[in-house]
Amino acid sequence: MKQQLEDIKQRALAALDGAASPTALEELRVKLLGKKGELTAVLKQMGKLTPEERPVMGQLANAVRADIEAKLEERKSALHAAALEAKLAAEAIDVTIPGEPVSLGHQHPMNQVLQEIKDIFVGMGYTVVDGPEVELADYNFTKLNIQEGHPSRDRSDTFYFTDDDSVLLRTQTSPMQIRTMEKMQPPIRIVAPGRVYRKDEADATHSPMFHQIEGLVVDEGITMGDLKGALETLMKRLYGEEAVMRFRPHHFPFTEPSCEMDMQCHKCHGTGEVDGQVCSTCHGEGWIELLGAGMVHPEVLEGCGIDSRKYSGFAFGLGLERMAMRRMRINDLRLIFDNDVRFLSQF
């Protein structure tokens, strides 16, 4: 038996030295030390030995097992180290190779135009204000002299949250005019940019969610000439001295007198046609409506605690998307919201 144990040890050590993979090593472990392994088979013969021989053979068998197990661990560590070394060599990175360029983002074209407009107004002494998009009908309509029954208050035009139509998604940023006049006394010069919501069908110039910039000036001696001068200054600084505009009389409940201002279509240059077809941007009109404006209605001033006999003011509201379309030569408003990187990367 002593010779058998010695033979098993020598063959085992030699075989373990030659194991080329963890799988082969595991197969050898089972073959040598498993329940049906060679060493186990020899130990089963211990019962045939005399009482004097058993302790000696038992110690020798344990020593052989210990040597085999030590060799197993040694070979396992060597194989692991070799595998790690091979992996590191295969995954080596040449740090001298130039890296791939990282594409940096930039402001959305609409935000670029918004920043330009803010800068122009701040340069004229205006303050930029912000307010809630979920608004009370009292601020969105009533205090702006838009009474019950007005078409703009209809559910087909406005997104309401409550059954009594008292809470809604604001349809304009005009509520910030009221909130400002309630907190401040003239002189007042503000612009209020932000998202607004109306039940419009999406087309080349409309969207159910769009951005608006409201402006308000209240002071002594403010006239319609001041309004026209402010808007012409904005347009010429934004679009250049050659920009063509027109003012048309209109009616708004919160201004009197009121007007609308149009910009000549940048696609058809006022002709209403492109290549013999009706211009898709202005729908053949030759002009794109940019904003509504007018002198603040005396009832709106009085409702905010401002003496309309002493003070007057003007207000306007312009669509940021349409301003961006003209500024960036964009023909379809929907492109602004598509988030197509191929389109946005042009600006």
C-alpha positions in Angstrom: 0.0 0.0 0.0 2.9 2.3 0.8 4.2 1.9 -2.8 0.7 2.5 -4.2 0.4 5.8 -2.3 3.8 6.8 -3.5 3.0 6.0 -7.1 -0.3 7.9 -6.9 1.5 10.9 -5.6 4.2 10.9 -8.3 1.7 10.5 -11.1 -0.6 13.1 -9.7 2.1 15.7 -9.3 3.2 15.1 -12.9 -0.3 15.2 -14.3 -1.1 18.4 -12.4 2.0 20.1 -13.7 0.8 19.3 -17.2 -2.8 20.6 -16.7 -3.3 23.3 -19.3 -6.7 24.7 -18.3 -9.0 25.1 -15.2 -11.3 22.4 -16.8 -8.4 19.9 -17.1 -7.4 20.7 -13.5 -10.9 20.0 -12.2 -11.0 16.7 -14.1 -7.8 15.7 -12.4 -9.1 16.7 -8.9 -12.1 14.4 -9.4 -10.0 11.6 -10.8 -7.5 11.7 -7.9 -9.5 12.9 -4.8 -13.2 12.3 -5.7 -15.4 9.7 -4.2 -14.3 7.3 -6.9 -10.8 8.6 -7.2 -7.5 6.7 -7.0 -6.6 7.8 -3.6 -10.1 7.0 -2.2 -9.9 3.5 -3.7 -6.6 2.9 -1.9 -7.9 4.2 1.4 -10.8 1.7 1.2 -8.2 -1.0 1.6 -7.2 0.2 5.0 -9.5 -2.4 6.6 -7.2 -5.2 5.4 -4.2 -3.8 7.4 -3.2 -4.8 10.8 -3.9 -2.4 13.7 -0.3 -1.5 13.9 -0.1 -0.6 10.1 -3.3 1.5 10.0 -1.9 4.6 11.8 1.2 4.6 9.7 -0.6 4.2 6.4 -3.2 6.7 7.5 -0.6 9.4 8.1 1.1 8.6 4.8 -2.3 8.8 3.0 -3.0 12.2 4.6 0.4 13.5 3.6 -0.2 12.3 0.0 -3.6 14.1 -0.1 -2.1 17.2 1.4 0.7 17.3 -1.3 -1.9 16.7 -4.1 -4.2 19.5 -2.8 -1.2 21.9 -2.4 -0.2 21.2 -6.0 -3.8 21.7 -7.1 -3.9 25.2 -5.5 -0.5 26.1 -6.9 -1.5 25.0 -10.4 -4.8 26.8 -10.1 -3.1 30.1 -9.2 -0.6 29.7 -12.0 -3.4 29.1 -14.6 -5.3 32.1 -13.2 -2.3 34.4 -13.5 -1.5 33.2 -17.0 -5.2 33.8 -18.1 -5.1 37.3 -16.6 -1.8 38.1 -18.3 -3.2 36.9 -21.6 -6.4 39.0 -21.1 -4.4 42.1 -20.3 -2.2 41.6 -23.4 -5.2 41.1 -25.6 -7.0 44.2 -24.2 -4.0 46.4 -24.2 -4.7 50.0 -25.2 -2.3 52.1 -27.2 -2.5 55.4 -25.4 -0.6 57.1 -28.2 -3.5 56.6 -30.6 -5.6 59.8 -31.0 -9.0 59.4 -29.3 -12.3 59.7 -31.1 -13.6 63.3 -31.2 -16.4 64.1 -28.8 -19.3 66.0 -30.2 -20.3 69.0 -28.0 -23.9 70.2 -27.8 -25.1 73.7 -28.2 -28.2 75.8 -27.5 -31.4 74.9 -29.4 -32.1 77.4 -32.2 -35.2 78.6 -30.4 -33.2 79.2 -27.2 -30.6 81.1 -29.2 -33.3 83.5 -30.5 -34.9 83.7 -27.0 -31.5 84.8 -25.6 -31.1 87.4 -28.4 -34.6 88.8 -27.7 -33.9 89.0 -23.9 -30.6 90.8 -24.5 -32.4 93.3 -26.7 -35.1 94.1 -24.2 -32.7 94.1 -21.2 -30.7 96.6 -23.2 -33.8 98.8 -23.5 -34.3 98.7 -19.7 -36.8 95.8 -19.4 -36.7 93.2 -16.6 -37.3 89.5 -17.4 -40.0 87.8 -15.3 -41.4 84.3 -15.0 -44.6 82.7 -13.7 -46.7 79.5 -13.4 -47.8 77.6 -16.4 -50.8 76.2 -14.5 -52.8 79.3 -14.1 -56.1 80.6 -12.6 -58.7 81.7 -15.1 -59.0 84.9 -13.1 -55.4 85.9 -14.1 -55.5 84.3 -17.6 -58.8 85.9 -18.6 -60.9 87.9 -16.2 -58.4 90.5 -14.9 -57.3 91.0 -18.6 -60.8 92.1 -19.4 -61.7 88.9 -21.1 -65.2 88.2 -19.9 -67.3 85.0 -19.8 -68.4 84.0 -23.2 -65.3 85.2 -25.1 -64.3 82.6 -27.7 -60.8 82.2 -26.2 -62.4 80.9 -22.9 -64.2 78.1 -24.8 -63.2 74.5 -24.0 -62.4 73.9 -27.7 -59.6 76.4 -27.4 -58.2 76.0 -23.8 -57.0 73.1 -21.7 -58.9 73.2 -18.4 -58.1 71.2 -15.2 -61.4 71.7 -13.4 -65.1 71.4 -14.2 -65.8 75.0 -13.3 -63.0 76.2 -15.7 -61.2 78.0 -12.9 -57.8 76.3 -13.4 -56.1 75.9 -16.8 -52.9 75.6 -18.7 -52.1 79.3 -19.5 -53.0 80.3 -23.1 -50.6 83.3 -22.9 -48.0 84.7 -20.6 -50.2 87.8 -20.1 -51.1 86.8 -16.6 -47.5 87.9 -15.6 -48.6 91.4 -16.6 -51.4 91.3 -14.0 -49.2 89.7 -11.4 -46.5 92.3 -11.9 -48.9 95.3 -11.8 -50.4 94.0 -8.6 -47.0 93.9 -6.9 -45.3 97.0 -8.5 -46.2 100.6 -9.1 -45.1 102.4 -12.4 -42.7 102.8 -14.0 -42.9 99.2 -15.2 -40.9 97.6 -18.0 -41.0 93.8 -18.2 -40.9 90.9 -20.7 -42.3 87.5 -19.7 -41.2 84.5 -21.8 -42.6 81.0 -21.3 -44.5 78.0 -22.6 -48.2 78.4 -23.4 -50.9 76.0 -24.5 -53.8 76.2 -26.9 -55.9 73.5 -28.7 -54.3 74.3 -32.1 -53.8 71.7 -34.8 -50.1 71.2 -35.6 -49.1 72.6 -39.0 -46.2 74.6 -40.5 -47.0 77.6 -38.3 -49.0 76.2 -35.3 -48.5 73.9 -32.4 -50.7 73.1 -29.3 -47.7 74.0 -27.1 -45.6 76.9 -28.1 -43.6 79.7 -26.5 -44.6 83.3 -26.1 -43.0 86.5 -24.9 -45.3 89.1 -23.4 -44.1 92.7 -22.9 -45.5 95.4 -20.7 -44.6 99.1 -20.2 -46.5 101.3 -17.8 -45.5 104.9 -17.1 -46.6 108.5 -17.5 -47.1 109.7 -21.1 -46.7 106.3 -22.8 -48.2 106.4 -26.4 -48.8 104.1 -29.4 -45.7 105.7 -30.9 -43.6 104.2 -28.0 -45.1 100.8 -28.7 -44.3 101.0 -32.4 -40.8 102.2 -31.7 -40.0 99.4 -29.3 -41.3 96.7 -31.7 -39.4 98.2 -34.7 -36.3 98.3 -32.6 -36.7 94.7 -31.7 -37.3 93.5 -35.2 -34.5 95.5 -36.8 -31.9 94.4 -34.2 -33.0 90.8 -34.6 -33.5 90.7 -38.4 -31.5 93.6 -39.7 -32.4 97.1 -40.9 -33.9 95.6 -44.1 -36.7 93.8 -42.2 -40.1 94.6 -43.6 -43.0 94.9 -41.2 -46.6 96.1 -41.2 -49.1 97.0 -38.5 -52.8 96.3 -38.8 -55.7 97.4 -36.6 -57.2 94.7 -34.5 -59.2 94.2 -31.4 -58.1 92.6 -28.1 -60.2 92.9 -24.9 -57.1 94.0 -22.8 -55.8 96.7 -25.1 -57.4 99.7 -26.7 -56.5 100.7 -29.3 -55.0 97.3 -30.6 -53.0 96.2 -33.5 -51.2 93.2 -35.0 -47.8 93.2 -36.5 -46.7 91.0 -39.4 -43.3 90.2 -40.9 -42.9 89.7 -44.6 -42.6 85.9 -45.3 -38.9 84.9 -45.5 -39.6 82.1 -47.9 -41.7 83.8 -50.6 -40.6 87.4 -49.8 -44.2 88.6 -49.8 -45.3 87.2 -53.1 -47.3 84.3 -51.6 -45.8 81.8 -54.1 -42.7 79.6 -54.3 -41.9 78.1 -57.7 -45.4 78.7 -58.9 -47.0 77.0 -55.9 -48.7 78.5 -52.9 -46.1 79.2 -50.2 -46.5 76.6 -47.5 -45.0 78.8 -44.8 -47.4 81.8 -45.0 -50.2 79.9 -46.8 -50.1 82.4 -49.7 -50.5 85.5 -47.6 -47.0 86.8 -48.1 -46.9 87.8 -44.5 -46.5 85.9 -41.2 -48.3 87.2 -38.1 -45.8 87.7 -35.3 -47.6 89.4 -32.5 -50.6 91.3 -31.2 -50.2 94.5 -29.3 -51.9 97.7 -28.1 -52.3 100.3 -25.4 -53.2 98.7 -22.0 -57.0 99.0 -21.4 -57.8 101.5 -18.6 -60.0 98.9 -16.9 -57.0 96.5 -16.7 -54.9 99.2 -15.1 -57.6 100.2 -12.6 -58.2 96.5 -11.8 -54.5 96.3 -10.7 -54.7 99.5 -8.6 -53.0 101.8 -11.1 -54.5 105.2 -11.8 -55.4 105.2 -15.5 -55.8 109.0 -15.5 -52.1 109.4 -14.6 -50.5 106.3 -16.2 -50.8 104.7 -19.6 -49.0 101.7 -21.0 -48.6 99.3 -23.9 -48.4 95.5 -24.1 -47.5 93.0 -26.7 -47.3 89.2 -27.1 -45.1 87.5 -29.7 -44.7 83.9 -30.7 -41.1 82.8 -30.1 -41.3 79.9 -32.6 -42.3 82.2 -35.4 -39.6 84.7 -34.5 -37.1 81.8 -34.6 -38.4 80.6 -38.0 -37.8 84.1 -39.5 -34.4 84.4 -37.7 -33.1 81.0 -38.7 -34.9 80.7 -42.1 -36.9 77.7 -40.9 -39.8 76.9 -43.2 -41.9 74.5 -41.0 -42.5 75.1 -37.3 -42.7 71.3 -36.6 -39.0 71.0 -37.3 -38.3 72.9 -34.1 -40.0 70.2 -32.0 -38.8 67.1 -33.9 -35.4 67.0 -32.1 -33.7 65.7 -35.3 -30.0 66.1 -34.7 -29.4 66.5 -38.4 -31.6 69.6 -38.4 -30.4 71.0 -35.0 -26.7 70.7 -35.9 -27.2 73.3 -38.6 -27.6 76.1 -36.1 
